[in-house]
Protein backbone atom coordinates (compact mmCIF):
# COMPACT_ATOMS: atom_id res chain seq x y z
CA UNK A 1 0.00 0.00 0.00
CA UNK A 2 2.83 2.37 0.87
CA UNK A 3 4.55 1.78 -2.49
CA UNK A 4 1.26 2.28 -4.34
CA UNK A 5 0.75 5.60 -2.59
CA UNK A 6 4.29 6.71 -3.42
CA UNK A 7 3.66 5.85 -7.07
CA UNK A 8 0.31 7.62 -7.32
CA UNK A 9 1.59 10.68 -5.47
CA UNK A 10 4.84 10.77 -7.41
CA UNK A 11 6.90 10.98 -4.23
CA UNK A 12 10.61 11.10 -5.00
CA UNK A 13 12.88 8.29 -3.88
CA UNK A 14 16.57 8.39 -2.84
CA UNK A 15 17.62 9.45 -6.35
CA UNK A 16 15.51 12.58 -6.12
CA UNK A 17 13.11 11.31 -8.78
CA UNK A 18 9.81 9.45 -8.69
CA UNK A 19 6.99 8.16 -10.86
CA UNK A 20 6.06 11.63 -12.09
CA UNK A 21 9.60 12.54 -13.17
CA UNK A 22 10.10 13.00 -16.91
CA UNK A 23 12.95 12.26 -19.28
CA UNK A 24 13.30 16.01 -19.83
CA UNK A 25 13.79 16.56 -16.09
CA UNK A 26 16.37 13.79 -15.78
CA UNK A 27 18.33 15.00 -18.79
CA UNK A 28 18.14 18.62 -17.69
CA UNK A 29 19.35 17.84 -14.18
CA UNK A 30 22.26 15.76 -15.47
CA UNK A 31 23.23 18.19 -18.23
CA UNK A 32 26.56 19.23 -16.77
CA UNK A 33 27.47 15.60 -16.09
CA UNK A 34 26.92 14.20 -19.61
CA UNK A 35 30.30 13.57 -21.28
CA UNK A 36 30.63 14.87 -24.85
CA UNK A 37 30.59 12.75 -28.00
CA UNK A 38 28.65 9.78 -26.67
CA UNK A 39 27.11 7.23 -29.03
CA UNK A 40 23.94 5.34 -28.13
CA UNK A 41 22.13 2.54 -29.92
CA UNK A 42 18.41 2.50 -29.12
CA UNK A 43 16.23 -0.32 -30.41
CA UNK A 44 12.51 0.30 -30.81
CA UNK A 45 13.11 4.04 -31.24
CA UNK A 46 10.35 4.57 -33.80
CA UNK A 47 7.49 4.65 -31.30
CA UNK A 48 6.55 5.16 -27.67
CA UNK A 49 9.24 5.22 -25.01
CA UNK A 50 11.98 4.62 -27.57
CA UNK A 51 11.22 7.82 -29.46
CA UNK A 52 11.17 9.86 -26.27
CA UNK A 53 14.46 8.32 -25.12
CA UNK A 54 16.12 9.11 -28.45
CA UNK A 55 14.75 12.65 -28.44
CA UNK A 56 15.93 13.33 -24.90
CA UNK A 57 19.45 11.96 -25.41
CA UNK A 58 19.83 13.75 -28.74
CA UNK A 59 19.07 17.07 -27.03
CA UNK A 60 22.23 16.54 -24.98
CA UNK A 61 24.40 15.87 -28.00
CA UNK A 62 24.39 12.08 -27.89
CA UNK A 63 24.79 10.50 -31.34
CA UNK A 64 21.77 8.24 -31.84
CA UNK A 65 21.83 4.99 -33.83
CA UNK A 66 18.40 3.52 -34.59
CA UNK A 67 18.00 -0.08 -35.82
CA UNK A 68 14.48 0.01 -37.29
CA UNK A 69 12.25 -2.40 -39.14
CA UNK A 70 10.22 0.46 -40.65
CA UNK A 71 12.60 2.87 -42.37
CA UNK A 72 9.83 5.35 -43.14
CA UNK A 73 8.91 5.70 -39.47
CA UNK A 74 12.58 5.95 -38.53
CA UNK A 75 13.08 8.76 -41.06
CA UNK A 76 10.08 10.60 -39.60
CA UNK A 77 11.52 10.27 -36.08
CA UNK A 78 14.88 11.56 -37.34
CA UNK A 79 13.19 14.57 -38.91
CA UNK A 80 11.26 15.40 -35.74
CA UNK A 81 14.36 15.11 -33.54
CA UNK A 82 16.49 17.23 -35.86
CA UNK A 83 13.84 19.95 -35.98
CA UNK A 84 14.13 20.22 -32.22
CA UNK A 85 17.89 19.59 -32.03
CA UNK A 86 19.38 20.94 -35.25
CA UNK A 87 22.84 19.47 -34.68
CA UNK A 88 21.59 16.02 -33.70
CA UNK A 89 23.30 13.14 -35.48
CA UNK A 90 20.91 10.28 -36.20
CA UNK A 91 22.02 7.11 -38.01
CA UNK A 92 19.42 4.61 -39.22
CA UNK A 93 19.83 0.94 -40.11
CA UNK A 94 17.12 -1.36 -41.41
CA UNK A 95 16.85 -4.08 -38.77
CA UNK A 96 14.31 -6.68 -37.68
CA UNK A 97 14.93 -7.50 -34.02
CA UNK A 98 13.13 -10.84 -34.36
CA UNK A 99 15.59 -12.03 -37.04
CA UNK A 100 19.01 -13.33 -36.03
CA UNK A 101 20.45 -12.68 -39.48
CA UNK A 102 19.11 -9.12 -39.50
CA UNK A 103 20.52 -8.36 -36.04
CA UNK A 104 23.90 -9.80 -37.02
CA UNK A 105 23.87 -7.71 -40.22
CA UNK A 106 23.12 -4.57 -38.21
CA UNK A 107 25.98 -5.21 -35.79
CA UNK A 108 28.42 -5.79 -38.66
CA UNK A 109 27.24 -2.58 -40.33
CA UNK A 110 27.57 -0.54 -37.16
CA UNK A 111 31.02 -1.90 -36.32
CA UNK A 112 32.15 -1.10 -39.88
CA UNK A 113 31.50 2.60 -39.19
CA UNK A 114 34.35 2.64 -36.67
CA UNK A 115 32.32 4.61 -34.13
CA UNK A 116 32.61 4.29 -30.35
CA UNK A 117 29.73 2.71 -28.45
CA UNK A 118 28.94 4.07 -25.01
CA UNK A 119 25.29 3.19 -24.48
CA UNK A 120 23.16 0.26 -25.66
CA UNK A 121 19.45 0.53 -24.87
CA UNK A 122 17.61 -2.74 -25.53
CA UNK A 123 14.21 -1.10 -25.70
CA UNK A 124 12.28 -2.75 -28.56
CA UNK A 125 9.33 -4.85 -27.51
CA UNK A 126 6.10 -6.28 -28.84
CA UNK A 127 2.95 -7.75 -27.35
CA UNK A 128 0.83 -10.15 -29.40
CA UNK A 129 -2.47 -11.78 -28.57
CA UNK A 130 -2.02 -14.47 -31.19
CA UNK A 131 0.73 -17.01 -31.75
CA UNK A 132 3.16 -15.85 -34.43
CA UNK A 133 6.61 -17.07 -35.40
CA UNK A 134 9.73 -15.27 -36.55
CA UNK A 135 11.63 -16.21 -39.71
CA UNK A 136 13.76 -18.40 -37.44
CA UNK A 137 10.60 -20.31 -36.44
CA UNK A 138 10.63 -18.95 -32.89
CA UNK A 139 7.67 -17.45 -31.05
CA UNK A 140 7.66 -13.78 -32.06
CA UNK A 141 7.41 -12.12 -28.65
CA UNK A 142 10.34 -14.05 -27.20
CA UNK A 143 12.39 -13.64 -30.39
CA UNK A 144 11.90 -9.86 -30.47
CA UNK A 145 11.93 -8.92 -26.80
CA UNK A 146 14.73 -11.17 -25.58
CA UNK A 147 16.63 -13.20 -28.18
CA UNK A 148 17.30 -10.34 -30.60
CA UNK A 149 18.65 -8.21 -27.77
CA UNK A 150 20.73 -11.07 -26.36
CA UNK A 151 22.40 -11.47 -29.75
CA UNK A 152 22.94 -7.74 -30.25
CA UNK A 153 24.53 -7.44 -26.82
CA UNK A 154 26.83 -10.39 -27.47
CA UNK A 155 28.00 -8.99 -30.81
CA UNK A 156 28.59 -5.45 -29.52
CA UNK A 157 29.91 -6.11 -26.03
CA UNK A 158 33.60 -6.13 -27.00
CA UNK A 159 33.17 -2.77 -28.75
CA UNK A 160 31.62 -1.34 -25.60
CA UNK A 161 34.46 -2.66 -23.43
CA UNK A 162 37.00 -1.27 -25.89
CA UNK A 163 35.28 2.13 -25.95
CA UNK A 164 35.23 2.31 -22.15
CA UNK A 165 38.93 1.46 -21.97
CA UNK A 166 39.85 4.08 -24.57
CA UNK A 167 37.68 6.91 -23.24
CA UNK A 168 37.61 6.25 -19.51
CA UNK A 169 33.83 6.59 -19.65
CA UNK A 170 31.76 3.73 -18.26
CA UNK A 171 29.72 1.93 -20.89
CA UNK A 172 26.09 1.29 -20.03
CA UNK A 173 23.62 -1.32 -21.24
CA UNK A 174 19.95 -0.99 -20.34
CA UNK A 175 17.44 -3.83 -20.76
CA UNK A 176 13.79 -2.78 -20.77
CA UNK A 177 11.77 -5.10 -18.56
CA UNK A 178 8.41 -4.90 -16.80
CA UNK A 179 6.96 -5.39 -13.35
CA UNK A 180 4.92 -8.29 -14.73
CA UNK A 181 8.10 -10.37 -14.88
CA UNK A 182 7.09 -11.31 -11.33
CA UNK A 183 4.02 -13.13 -12.66
CA UNK A 184 6.21 -15.92 -14.06
CA UNK A 185 6.49 -19.07 -11.95
CA UNK A 186 9.64 -21.18 -12.01
CA UNK A 187 7.92 -24.23 -13.53
CA UNK A 188 6.60 -22.05 -16.39
CA UNK A 189 10.03 -20.73 -17.37
CA UNK A 190 11.47 -23.27 -19.81
CA UNK A 191 13.40 -22.10 -22.87
CA UNK A 192 12.32 -24.96 -25.10
CA UNK A 193 8.64 -24.32 -24.36
CA UNK A 194 9.00 -20.55 -24.78
CA UNK A 195 10.55 -20.96 -28.22
CA UNK A 196 7.50 -22.80 -29.52
CA UNK A 197 4.61 -22.89 -27.04
CA UNK A 198 1.81 -25.37 -27.66
CA UNK A 199 -0.70 -23.30 -25.69
CA UNK A 200 -0.20 -19.58 -26.25
CA UNK A 201 -1.10 -16.74 -23.94
CA UNK A 202 0.07 -13.26 -24.96
CA UNK A 203 0.48 -11.92 -21.44
CA UNK A 204 2.40 -14.98 -20.30
CA UNK A 205 4.72 -14.77 -23.33
CA UNK A 206 5.34 -11.07 -22.69
CA UNK A 207 6.06 -11.56 -18.98
CA UNK A 208 8.42 -14.46 -19.73
CA UNK A 209 10.39 -12.32 -22.16
CA UNK A 210 10.66 -9.54 -19.60
CA UNK A 211 11.90 -11.96 -16.94
CA UNK A 212 14.49 -13.18 -19.44
CA UNK A 213 15.68 -9.58 -19.91
CA UNK A 214 16.38 -9.23 -16.18
CA UNK A 215 18.15 -12.59 -15.97
CA UNK A 216 20.23 -11.58 -18.98
CA UNK A 217 21.27 -8.37 -17.21
CA UNK A 218 22.15 -10.30 -14.05
CA UNK A 219 24.39 -12.79 -15.87
CA UNK A 220 26.14 -10.28 -18.14
CA UNK A 221 26.79 -8.08 -15.08
CA UNK A 222 28.44 -11.07 -13.39
CA UNK A 223 30.60 -11.79 -16.42
CA UNK A 224 31.64 -8.15 -16.79
CA UNK A 225 32.59 -7.96 -13.12
CA UNK A 226 34.72 -11.11 -13.49
CA UNK A 227 36.54 -9.42 -16.38
CA UNK A 228 36.89 -6.15 -14.45
CA UNK A 229 35.33 -4.43 -17.47
CA UNK A 230 34.14 -0.86 -17.14
CA UNK A 231 30.69 -1.57 -18.56
CA UNK A 232 27.50 -1.91 -16.55
CA UNK A 233 24.19 -3.51 -17.43
CA UNK A 234 20.90 -2.97 -15.62
CA UNK A 235 17.22 -3.70 -16.20
CA UNK A 236 14.49 -1.08 -15.92
CA UNK A 237 10.73 -1.10 -15.51
CA UNK A 238 9.45 2.03 -17.28
CA UNK A 239 6.11 1.95 -15.47
CA UNK A 240 2.67 1.40 -16.92
CA UNK A 241 2.84 3.73 -19.90
CA UNK A 242 0.28 4.89 -22.44
CA UNK A 243 1.79 3.16 -25.47
CA UNK A 244 0.62 0.85 -28.25
CA UNK A 245 1.85 -2.19 -26.32
CA UNK A 246 -0.23 -1.26 -23.30
CA UNK A 247 -3.35 -0.75 -25.38
CA UNK A 248 -2.83 -4.07 -27.15
CA UNK A 249 -2.37 -5.92 -23.88
CA UNK A 250 -5.69 -4.69 -22.55
CA UNK A 251 -7.66 -5.17 -25.77
CA UNK A 252 -10.26 -7.82 -25.16
CA UNK A 253 -10.17 -7.36 -21.38
CA UNK A 254 -11.31 -3.76 -21.05
CA UNK A 255 -13.81 -1.78 -23.03
CA UNK A 256 -12.58 1.41 -24.66
CA UNK A 257 -14.38 3.51 -22.06
CA UNK A 258 -12.84 1.60 -19.14
CA UNK A 259 -9.41 1.81 -20.75
CA UNK A 260 -9.88 5.58 -21.15
CA UNK A 261 -10.56 5.89 -17.40
CA UNK A 262 -7.67 3.58 -16.48
CA UNK A 263 -5.30 5.45 -18.79
CA UNK A 264 -5.56 8.53 -16.56
CA UNK A 265 -3.44 6.64 -14.03
CA UNK A 266 -0.82 5.65 -16.61
CA UNK A 267 2.48 7.38 -17.25
CA UNK A 268 3.15 9.61 -20.23
CA UNK A 269 5.87 8.47 -22.64
CA UNK A 270 8.21 11.11 -21.19
CA UNK A 271 7.63 9.77 -17.69
CA UNK A 272 8.09 6.24 -19.01
CA UNK A 273 11.44 7.14 -20.60
CA UNK A 274 12.78 8.82 -17.47
CA UNK A 275 14.16 5.67 -15.81
CA UNK A 276 15.97 4.62 -18.98
CA UNK A 277 17.56 8.08 -19.28
CA UNK A 278 18.47 8.05 -15.59
CA UNK A 279 20.21 4.68 -15.77
CA UNK A 280 21.92 5.64 -19.04
CA UNK A 281 23.41 8.91 -17.79
CA UNK A 282 23.21 9.46 -14.04
CA UNK A 283 26.50 9.70 -12.17
CA UNK A 284 24.66 8.58 -9.01
CA UNK A 285 24.79 4.97 -10.22
CA UNK A 286 28.32 4.94 -11.63
CA UNK A 287 29.56 1.37 -11.26
CA UNK A 288 26.15 -0.05 -10.34
CA UNK A 289 25.42 -3.18 -12.38
CA UNK A 290 23.05 -6.14 -12.42
CA UNK A 291 20.27 -4.21 -10.72
CA UNK A 292 16.60 -3.51 -11.42
CA UNK A 293 15.27 0.05 -11.51
CA UNK A 294 11.77 1.54 -11.43
CA UNK A 295 10.76 5.21 -11.21
CA UNK A 296 14.46 6.20 -11.43
CA UNK A 297 15.33 4.30 -8.26
CA UNK A 298 16.81 0.89 -7.56
CA UNK A 299 13.99 -1.52 -6.84
CA UNK A 300 13.41 -5.16 -6.01
CA UNK A 301 12.56 -7.86 -8.53
CA UNK A 302 11.18 -11.37 -8.06
CA UNK A 303 13.10 -14.17 -6.39
CA UNK A 304 13.29 -16.00 -9.72
CA UNK A 305 14.73 -12.89 -11.43
CA UNK A 306 17.38 -12.76 -8.69
CA UNK A 307 18.41 -16.40 -9.10
CA UNK A 308 22.05 -16.41 -10.32
CA UNK A 309 21.99 -20.06 -11.34
CA UNK A 310 18.81 -19.49 -13.38
CA UNK A 311 20.44 -16.48 -15.05
CA UNK A 312 23.53 -18.46 -15.98
CA UNK A 313 21.50 -21.41 -17.21
CA UNK A 314 19.45 -19.16 -19.49
CA UNK A 315 22.61 -17.50 -20.86
CA UNK A 316 24.24 -20.84 -21.65
CA UNK A 317 21.10 -22.26 -23.26
CA UNK A 318 20.62 -19.12 -25.34
CA UNK A 319 24.26 -19.14 -26.44
CA UNK A 320 23.89 -22.76 -27.56
CA UNK A 321 20.76 -21.78 -29.48
CA UNK A 322 22.59 -18.96 -31.26
CA UNK A 323 25.46 -21.27 -32.16
CA UNK A 324 23.03 -23.64 -33.83
CA UNK A 325 21.39 -20.87 -35.85
CA UNK A 326 24.40 -18.69 -36.68
CA UNK A 327 27.44 -20.91 -36.10
CA UNK A 328 28.81 -18.38 -33.66
CA UNK A 329 32.33 -19.08 -32.39
CA UNK A 330 32.70 -20.14 -28.76
CA UNK A 331 32.41 -17.28 -26.29
CA UNK A 332 35.71 -15.42 -25.94
CA UNK A 333 35.19 -15.22 -22.19
CA UNK A 334 32.90 -18.13 -21.15
CA UNK A 335 31.15 -17.58 -17.83
CA UNK A 336 32.73 -19.05 -14.72
CA UNK A 337 30.25 -21.22 -12.85
CA UNK A 338 28.58 -19.81 -9.75
CA UNK A 339 29.34 -23.06 -7.91
CA UNK A 340 29.88 -26.76 -8.59
CA UNK A 341 26.18 -27.60 -8.85
CA UNK A 342 25.67 -24.86 -11.41
CA UNK A 343 28.66 -26.11 -13.37
CA UNK A 344 27.22 -29.60 -13.51
CA UNK A 345 23.93 -28.10 -14.64
CA UNK A 346 25.65 -26.17 -17.42
CA UNK A 347 27.45 -29.30 -18.65
CA UNK A 348 24.10 -31.05 -18.83
CA UNK A 349 22.53 -28.16 -20.71
CA UNK A 350 25.15 -28.38 -23.45
CA UNK A 351 24.28 -32.04 -23.97
CA UNK A 352 20.64 -31.24 -24.71
N, C-alpha and C positions, 0 to 999 in steps of 0.2 A: 504493500500500500504506500509506503514511504517513497519508494522508487517511482511509482506511478504518479504520485503528487509532484515529485521533482521534475518529471518529464513534462507533465501538463502545465506546470507553472514556469518551466524553462529555467529553473534554478541552476546557477553555474556550479560546476564541480571544482576539484582541485586545480584544473588547468585554467580556470577562469572562464570557461565556456560551458554551455549547456545545450539543451534540445532546441532552443530558439536561435542559437548562434548561426550565422550564415557564412558561406564561403567568403563573401566580400569582407566580412568582419575579421575572419581568421587571416586572410591575406593582407589586409590593411594593417593589422596589429603586428604581423611578422615582417613587414616590408623591409625594415632596416636589417633584418637577419637573413634575407634571401641572398645567397651567393649569386654572382653574375654568371651568365652563359651556361645555365643548366639546360639539359635536354631531358624531356619526359615523353615516354610512350604511354598513351592512354587508349585502351581498347574500349569499344562501345561509346565512343565520343561523338556519335551522330544523333543522340537523343538523351533526354532525361538528365540524370546526374552526371553522366559523362560529358555532355556539352557544357554544363555549368562548371565542372572541374577544369576542363580545357580553357574555358573563357577566363576563369579566375587566375590560373597559372600564367596564361599568356599576358595578362595585364601586368604581371611582375617580370616580364621579360624572359620567361621560360620558353625555349623552343619546344613546340608541340609536334609530336609524330602521331598520326592517327591511322591505325590499320582499320579499314572500313569495308564492309561488304557492299554497301551502296555508295558508289563514288559520287553520285549526284547529291545525295544528302551531305556527304562529307564536304563537297565543294561549297554547299550553302552554309554549312557551319563555319568553314574557313572565311567566307565572305563576311559573315556576321561578326566574327571575332576581329577581323582586320579593320572593319569599320570602326569598331570601338578602340582597338589597339593598333594603330596604323603601322607600327614597326614589328608587329607580331610575325614570327616565322612559323608557318604551319606546313608540314610535309604529310602528304597523303599516300597511302599504299592500298591497293585493292587486296582485301584479306577476308577470308571466311574463317572465323574462329572455331567452327565445328569441323573443319577439314585439316588433317595433319599435314598434308602436302602444302596447302595454302599457308598455314602458319610457318612451316619450314621455309617456304619461298619468301615470305615477308622478312623473316629473321636474316636470311642471306642477303636480301636487298638492303635492309637497314645497315648491316655490318659493312657492306660494300661502300657505303657512304663515308666511312671513316670518322663518324661523329662519336663524341663521348655519349655515355648513357648514365645519367644520374638517378632517374626515377622511372620505375615501371609500375603502372597502375592497372592491375588486372580487374577491370571494371565491367566488361561486357557480360550480359546475362539475358537469358530468355526464360519465359514461363509458357508452357504449352499444356492445354487441357486434353490433347489427344496424342497418342503414341506416334512419334515420327523418328526417322533414322537419318543419320548423317551419311555422307558418301562413303564413309568407312564402316557403315553398317552398325553404328553405335547409337544408342538412344540420344536424341538431339539435345535435350537439356543438359545431360551429364557431359556430352561431348563439347558443348559450347561453354558452359559455365566453369567446368573444372579441367577437362583433359586438354583443351586448347591452350589454356593458361599455364598448365603444368609444362607443356611442351615449349611454349614461348619462354618461360622462365629458365628452363634448362638450357635452351640455345643461346640465351642472352646473359646468363649469369657471369660467365668469365669476362665479358665486356664490362659489366658493372663493377666487378672486382678490380679490373685493370683501371677503369676510370677513377675509382676511389683512391687507388694507390698513386696515380699520377697527379690527381688534383688535391688530395688531402680532404676531400669532401665526402662525407658518408653517403653511400648509395642507399636508396630506399625502395623497397618493393611493397606494394599495398594490394592485398587480396580483398575484394568486396565479398562480404558474407551476409548473413542475416540472422536475426534473433531466432528464426524458426529452425535453425540448425539443431536446437535443443529438442525438437520434436522427434528426432531420429533415435530409435532404440538400437542397441548394439546388435541384436539378432536380425535387424532389418538393413544392416550396413554391410553388404557383400558385393565386392566389385563385379564379380561375374554376373550377378543378378541385376546390378545397376546398368551394365552395358546393354543388356537385352531383356528387360523385364517381361514376364509373361502376363502379369496383371498390372496395368499402368494406372497410376494416380498422379496427376500433375503436381499437386502440392507436395506429395512425398518425394517425387523426383527432384523438385526444386530444393527442398530442405536437405536432401542427401548431398546434392551438389554443393550446397553452402557449407555443410559440415566438412566435406572434402577440402574446401578452400581453406578452412581453419587448420585442419590437420596438415595440409601442405605447408602452410606458413610455419607451423610448429616444427616440422621436420627439417625444412630448409634452414630455419633459424639455428637449429642444433648443428647442422653441417657447417654453416658459416662460422659459428662460434668455434668449432673444432679446428677450422682452418685459420682462425684469427683474422678473418676477412672483415674489412670495414664496410660491410653492407648489412642492412637490417631488413627484416620482412615481418610485417604485421597484418592482421586481419581486421576489417572494420565492418560494423553494422551501421548503415547510413540512417537507419530509422525507417518508419513506415512513411513512404514518400508518395506524393501524387504523381505517379508515372504510368506509362503504358503497361508495365509489368504488374503493377498493383491493381490496375483496373481489370486486367485479364484474369488475375488470380481470384478476383471476387465475382466475376461474371458467372452467372448460374447459381450463385449463393445469395446475392443481394439484388434487390430491384434497383433500378437507376435512382429512384428517389431516396432509398435507404443509403445507397452509396454516396449520394450527394451530401446527405447529412453527416455520414461517417467521415467523408473527406475533409470536413472542417477541422477534424482533429489531426489530420495528416500533416507532414512536413512539406514545405515548398522544396523545389529542386535545389535552391541555394542553401537551404538548411540541410538538405540531404547530402550535399557535397562538402559540407563544412568539415566533417570528420576526416574524409579523405585528404583534404587540403591541409588539415592540422597534422596528420601523421606524415604527410609528404614533406612538410617544411618546418614544423616547429622545432626549435632548439631545446624545448623542454624535454623532449623524448630522445635526444641524441644518445645513441647506443642501446636504446630499448628495442628488443627484438623478440619475436615469437609470442606476442601478446595480442589481445583482442580489445578493440576500442569501440565505444558507442558514445554519441553526443560529445565527441572531442575529449573523452576521458577513458583511461584504462578501465575495463569492465571484466566481469567474469563470464566464462562460457561454460558449456555443459561438461560433465565429468568425462564423457566420451571424447569430446573435442580436446580435452586436456591429456588424453592418454598417449604417452610417448610411444609405447609399443605399437599402438594402433596407427599412429602417424607414420612410423617407420615402415610398418607392413604395407600401408597404402602406397607409400613412395616406391617401395621395391616392386610391388605388383604393377604399378603404373609404368615404371621404367621398363619392366619386362614386356608389357603391352606395346610400348612405343618401339622397342627393339624388334618386335615381330612385324609391326606395320612399316617401319621406316629404316630398319637395319642400322639403328644408331650404334655407334661404338660404345664399348663399356664406359661407365662413368669414370671421368678422370680422377675424381675423389670420392670413391664409394663410401657410403655412410658406415661409421663404426657402430657396432651393435650397442644398444642400451645396456644389455646384460646378456648372460649366457642363454637364458630362455628365449630372449628375442632373437638371438643369433640362430638358434636352432629353428625357430619359426621362419626366419628369412630363408634358410637353406631349403626348408620344405616348400616355401612359396615358389622358389625358382624351379622346383621339380614339377610344378603343376602344368 
